[in-house]
Amino acid sequence: MVDVEGKVEERIHLTTGPLSIDQAFFEVKDRDYGAVLMFQGTVRQWEKGKRIKSITYEAYHEMALKEMKKIVEEAETRWKVRISIQHRLGVVPVGEISFLVSAAGAHRPEAYAASRFVVDEVKQKVPIWKVSYLQELQHSSLDKTPPKSV
């Protein structure tokens, strides 16, 4: 693995609060790295043609952290970069950041490649689930009460 400051575990975060772009930058910056970039996944207003008001994310916490650590270690070894991941849990309103990956490397190509790898791997392998809540409905699919008429 690449010799980086701080343990990998210190750069992987599952949180119910807002994600921090400043923290993500701080965790990966280094005077030896000329490229620092970030991917921000935000909750969009439309999903499958329907307007939504929020997404609720849930995770199998321990397994999610373990899988994210493996992904970061692989990216850091393969591309000689430093990676930080933040994923939000709980209710995330439209327009807010739900997923943040920062990557720093000596040059752009490895930072971009590592970032794309991490985003794709997290989406495919990490046990985090989402439930979208439609704007026009006033209840979740788990409620026993019927929707209010509009």
N, C-alpha and C positions, 0 to 999 in steps of 0.2 A: 504494500500500500504506500501511497505517497506520504512523505513526511509533512504533515500539516499541523498548524497550531490548533490546539483544542481537540478533544475527542470527537469522533463522529457523532456520538450520542448527544453532544452539546449543540449540534447544528441540525437536529431533527426535532420538530415540534408539532404536537397535536394540541390545539387550544380552542377554548370556547370564546375567547376574546378576539378583537380585531388583529389582523396580521400586520407585522411591522416591516416595511420596506427598508427602513434605516437599519434595523437589526440584521436583516438578510444581507445587506451590503457589508456591514461591519464584520459579519461572521466569515466572509470569504475574501475580503480585500487583503492584498499583500503587495509589497513593493516589487516582488518578482513577477507579478501578474499584470500584463498590460491590457487584458480584456476582462471586463466584468459585465455580466448581463443578467437580466431577470425575466422570468416568465410569470405573469400574473393571470390566474384564472379567476374571472369575476362572474357573479351570478347574472346571467342575461335576462332580459325582460320577457323574451319569447322562447318557448320550448315546444317543438313539434306543433307549431301553429297556434299554440295557446299562450295567453298572457299569464305569467306567474308573478307571485308577490315575494316568494322566498323559497329557499331550499333548506331542508334539514339534513345534515350529515351525521351519520353514526359510524362508529368503528369498533372493531375488535382491537382494543387499544394495544395490548401487549404484542399481538401478532403484527399489527400495523407498524409499530415501531421497529420490530425485528426485521420485517421485510424492507422497510425504508432504509435501515442501516445497511443491509446487504446491497441494495441498489446504489447507495452512495459510495460504499466501498468499491464496488465494481467500476463505477464511473471514474472515481478518483484514481484508481489503479490504471485503468485503460487509457485515459486521456491526460493524466498528470494535471488534474484540476482540483479545485476545492469547491464543494457543493454544500448548500444549505437548503433544507426543505421545511416549509411551514404548511400545515393543513388545518383548516378551521373545522370545528365540530359544532353541532347544535344548529340553531336557526341562523341562516345568513340571508339578509334581505337583498333584493335586486340592487345591483350596482356595487356591492361590496366584494372584496377579494376573499375567495374561498381556498385558494391554492397558490403558493408562492415558491418558486424554485430560483435560487441564485447560483450562478456558476462563474468561477474565476479561473483563468488560465493564462499562460504566457502569451497566447495569440487567440484571435477570433475563432478559427476553425475548430479547435478542440473545445472551447467554451460552448459554442453552438451545438456541436455534436453531443457533448456530455449533457447539456441541458435538455435537448430533445430526447435523448435516451432516458433520462431520469423521469421526465414528464410521462412518456409513454409507458415505462415500466411501472410507475406508481399507479397509473390508471388501470393497467392490466393485472397487477399482482397484489396490490395492497388492499386488505379487507376494510374498505371504507365504502359505505352505501349512502345514497341520497334519495330523498323523497321531495318532489316538487309540489308546491301548493299553488293552485290556480288562483288568479286574482278574483274571478267571479264566485268562487266558492268560499263559504265562511266556516268550513270545517275540514278536518283532515279525513283521509280514508278510514281512519281508525275510530272516528266518532260514531255513535249510535244514533245521533239526531240527524234528521233530514236537513238538506241545505235550505237556507232562507230564500224565499222567492225574491226575484229582482224586479 
